[in-house]
Amino acid sequence: MIKTIPDAAVQVTPSNTNYITDIEGNRTFGSLYIGTSGDLVVLPFTHDDTNNASTTGVGGAIIFTNVPVGFFPLKVKKVFSTGTTASGIICQFDN
């Protein structure tokens, strides 16, 4: 199995309305790096957006508690500000 290594990264500012974007402002998605542990509320790549961090479960936001420092191997398209206490979040993606 061939795995790709991401060739781009951006700092993520958690937001209830904004998607993760590349440096040109285009929507993107990728795996995350967590710089400071905490809770993480994300919208996975395959889920529909409700712009509501409290709409959890199948097809909505997912809450991960006590996420440790390090790589978070789930493709996400949004990190919600509501409920996210982790910080120093970086999104890695293929450009």
N, C-alpha and C positions, 0 to 999 in steps of 0.2 A: 504494500500500500504506500503510495506516495503522499506525503503530507507537505503542504506549502508553508513557507515561512512568510509571515506578513511583511510587506515592504513599505508600510506607512503607518503612522500613528498620530492621534490627536488627543489633547487633554479634554476630558469630558466634564461639562458643567451640568449637574443634574437639573432636569426641568420637567415639569408636568406637561408641557406643550411642545417643546422642541425635540426633534429627532437628533441623533448623533450625525454630524456633518463633517466632511473632509475640509481641508484648508480653503477650498474654493466654494464652500457652501453647499455642496451636493450631499444628499442623504447617503449615508453609508451604514454598514453594520460590521461587527466583528467581535472578537473575544476581548475581554477586559483584563487589565492589570489593576489590582487594588493596592494602593500605597499605604493606607491606614485602615485597619480592620473596622468592621461595623456591619450594620444591616444594609442590604442592597435590594432595592425594588426596581425590577427591570421589565421591559417589554421584549420578550424573545423575538427573534427574526420572523418566526412563522406565526406569531399571534397577531390578532387584529387590535388596533389601537382604539382605546376608549377615552384617552386623555384623562384617565381617572385611576390613580394608584390604588384606590380602594376596591376596584373591580378586579379581584384576583381569581385565579383558577384557570380552567381550560379556556384558552383563547384570549386571556387578559394579562394583566400584570402578574408577576411572580415575586414573592417576598422570600429572600434568602436571609436568614439571621446569622449573626456572628461570622461573617465571611472573613477569613484570615487574609493577611497580606500575601500577595502572590497573584498568579495567573488564575483567571476565572474563565474556564473553557466552554462558554456558551455564547453563541452568536446573538447579540442583542442590537436593537435599533433605537432604544430609548432607555435612559436611566432617570427614574422619577425623583424629583426633589422631596416629595412627600414620603416620609418613611425611610429615606436613605440617610444613614449616618456614616457610612464608609466615605473616605475621601482619598484624594490623590489618584483619581480614577483616570486611566488611559485606555483608549480603544485602539486596538491593532487591527489592520485590515489590508487587503490587497488593493492596490491602487489601480 
